[in-house]
Amino acid sequence: MRKIRLAVMISGRGSNMEAIIKECRKRTAVSEVVLVIADRKDTRGIEIAQRHGIPCEVIPFINRFQFCASASKAVTEHHADLVVLAGLMRILDSTFVNNHATLNIHPSLLPDFPGLHPHRQALAAGVSMSGCTVHWVIPEVDAGPMVAQMTVPVFSNDTEDSLAARILVKEHLLYPLAINIISATILAVWDVALNDR
Ligand code: GRF
């Protein structure tokens, strides 16, 4: 069966990437990770991807134009259908996001607390609930159409670390689930298009 080919982009520890790889290894998976792109070498994420035998490309960030052009070339060469940002600490330009359907996960209930330090922002705002959001990527940071959210409680004695850890558990559930639903939908649309010919 044709699967949706994913290119995952990371900057660091890659725990969301690992959750996605594990989901893709299930017998019922509708997507597969065909490429991991990192903006730096020696990340834990690269180590994990290599351990799983997934091709990795390290594209050091020199400037946004060069980074996005190289990443776009790699995505195209690996015939990826969907780009998945999993902790990439770079902003992609409009050429990239217009050419490649791209998802991101952000550890807050968007539209609240976009950008840097979302857990710190949530604690400072005194909210009683936070969570994570999967959304489509547009050139504006953390502002694209939302796909799915999961919530967690915020406790009065929470620190940034304790809140981040509670949300991360949900991220590892939500991101693979959202990717499955989107991949299954794309496959169904392709099927209908083929049968209509
Ligand atoms: C996650 O909290 C994700 O929501 C954010 O960056 C962090 C990446 O963590 N965009 P990891 O590299 O997936 O462990």
Boltz pocket constraint, residues with backbone or C-beta under 6 A from the ligand:
constraints:
  - pocket:
      binder: B
      contacts: [[A, 10], [A, 12], [A, 13], [A, 14], [A, 15], [A, 16], [A, 17], [A, 85], [A, 86], [A, 87], [A, 88], [A, 105], [A, 106], [A, 107], [A, 132], [A, 168], [A, 171]]
      max_distance: 6.0
